[in-house]
């Protein structure tokens, strides 16, 4: 894609396709990299073990993000793809607007699109998150780690909880911290149960 390579490794059934197996474009990263200014152009690349495995060209237009790349299916010739991924906005709770990708196939809003021959939302490609294959307590840990990273911290659950990022409302921060605390309690109690440290009448809180 964008030179060489399509979206996912060959030889795996669609029933087990996971999001991390596909190249993706995250709108949050584009915003952080200041790529959403009208008329901006840039190149998106993907790499594995330090070697570039694919790249595409992108341009911000009035209607969305226009992608330009080469793609091919197994055994077929390369073909040039030009497609527009629309951008739509929704009002935020405390004023302002939030941008989303609008999947060209189903029309649903999403933050991340995934590439095969075309870039589409996770559902249109039939993908599952890797966390969906994890046991409940592992999902709890993963979700808490995601909150910590969102707040600028690390994935280490033993590190102090991150401070409130500049510009974030205290209500949002308190809500995220309470959610992370609850998820981490689930994980800790599950670990204790596995080690035989949980009393028989204790139960695990729902996620």
TAMO-V131274 format. One record per pair of residues at least 12 apart in sequence whose ideal C-beta (glycine too) atoms are under 8 Angstrom apart, sorted by the first residue. I is the first residue (numbers start at 1). J is the second residue. D is the distance in Angstrom with one decimal. If there is no record, write none. Layout:
BEGIN
i:j:d
I:J:D
I:J:D
END
This chain:
BEGIN
i:j:d
1:23:6.4
1:54:4.5
1:55:7.6
1:56:6.0
1:69:5.0
1:70:6.8
1:71:5.2
1:115:5.7
2:43:7.7
2:44:7.4
2:45:7.8
2:54:5.4
2:55:3.9
2:56:3.4
2:57:6.8
2:68:7.8
2:69:3.7
2:70:6.4
3:54:6.5
3:55:5.3
3:69:7.5
3:70:6.1
4:53:7.6
4:54:6.3
4:70:7.4
5:23:7.8
5:53:5.5
5:54:4.0
6:71:5.1
6:72:6.4
6:73:6.8
6:115:7.3
6:116:5.8
6:117:6.3
7:22:4.8
7:23:5.6
7:114:6.5
7:115:4.2
7:116:3.5
7:117:7.3
7:125:7.7
8:21:4.9
8:22:4.9
8:116:6.2
9:21:5.8
10:74:5.7
14:126:5.4
17:125:7.0
17:126:6.1
17:127:5.2
17:128:7.1
18:127:6.3
18:128:5.7
18:129:7.0
18:130:5.0
18:133:7.6
19:112:7.7
19:114:6.5
19:122:6.0
19:127:4.9
19:128:7.1
19:129:5.5
19:130:6.9
20:130:5.5
21:127:7.9
22:114:4.2
22:115:6.2
22:116:7.0
22:125:6.8
22:127:6.5
23:46:4.9
23:54:6.0
23:114:7.0
23:115:4.5
24:112:5.2
24:113:6.7
24:114:5.0
24:115:7.1
25:44:6.3
25:58:7.9
25:65:7.8
25:85:7.9
25:101:7.9
25:112:6.9
25:113:5.2
25:115:7.5
25:119:6.5
26:111:6.6
26:112:5.0
27:99:6.3
27:100:6.9
27:101:5.7
27:111:5.1
27:112:7.1
28:111:6.2
30:65:7.6
31:99:7.3
35:58:7.3
35:60:6.6
36:60:5.8
36:99:7.0
37:60:6.3
38:60:5.7
38:61:7.5
38:62:6.6
39:59:7.6
39:60:6.3
39:61:8.0
40:59:7.2
40:60:4.5
41:57:7.1
41:58:7.0
41:59:4.6
41:60:7.6
42:57:7.8
42:58:5.7
43:55:5.7
43:56:7.2
43:57:5.7
43:58:7.3
44:56:5.3
44:57:8.0
44:58:5.8
55:69:7.6
56:68:6.6
56:69:3.7
56:115:7.8
57:69:6.8
61:84:7.1
63:84:6.2
63:86:5.9
63:87:7.3
64:84:5.3
64:85:5.2
64:86:4.2
64:87:4.3
64:101:7.8
64:102:7.5
65:84:7.3
65:85:4.8
65:87:6.7
65:101:7.7
66:82:7.1
66:83:7.4
66:84:5.1
66:85:7.8
67:81:7.3
67:82:7.4
67:83:5.4
67:84:7.7
67:85:6.4
67:119:6.3
68:80:7.7
68:81:7.3
68:82:5.4
69:81:5.5
71:115:8.0
71:116:8.0
71:117:5.1
71:118:7.9
73:117:6.6
81:117:7.2
81:118:6.8
83:104:6.9
83:118:6.1
83:119:7.0
84:104:7.5
85:101:5.5
85:102:7.4
85:104:6.5
85:113:6.2
85:119:6.1
86:101:7.4
86:102:4.2
86:104:7.0
87:99:5.4
87:100:7.0
87:101:6.6
87:102:6.9
88:100:5.4
88:102:4.8
88:109:6.2
90:109:7.3
94:169:6.1
101:113:5.3
101:121:7.4
103:120:5.5
103:121:3.9
103:123:7.9
103:124:5.9
104:118:7.4
104:120:6.8
105:118:8.0
105:120:5.2
105:121:7.4
105:124:4.6
106:120:7.8
106:121:6.5
106:123:6.7
106:124:5.5
108:121:5.9
108:123:7.1
110:122:6.9
114:127:6.2
131:143:7.6
136:186:7.5
136:190:7.6
136:204:8.0
136:207:5.9
137:186:6.0
137:187:5.3
137:190:3.3
137:191:7.3
137:204:7.5
138:187:7.8
139:207:6.6
140:183:4.3
140:184:7.4
140:186:4.2
140:187:4.8
140:190:7.6
140:207:5.3
141:157:6.5
141:183:7.2
141:184:7.4
141:187:4.3
143:179:8.0
143:183:5.3
143:207:7.7
144:157:6.4
144:179:8.0
144:180:4.6
144:183:4.1
144:184:5.0
144:187:7.0
145:157:6.8
147:176:5.2
147:179:6.5
147:180:4.5
147:183:7.7
148:161:7.1
148:162:5.8
148:180:6.6
150:176:7.2
151:163:7.7
151:164:7.4
151:165:5.8
151:168:7.9
151:173:7.4
151:176:6.7
152:165:5.5
157:184:5.9
157:187:7.2
161:177:6.2
161:180:6.9
182:205:6.8
183:207:6.8
185:205:6.3
186:204:6.0
186:205:5.5
186:207:5.8
189:202:7.1
189:204:5.4
189:205:7.3
190:204:6.2
END
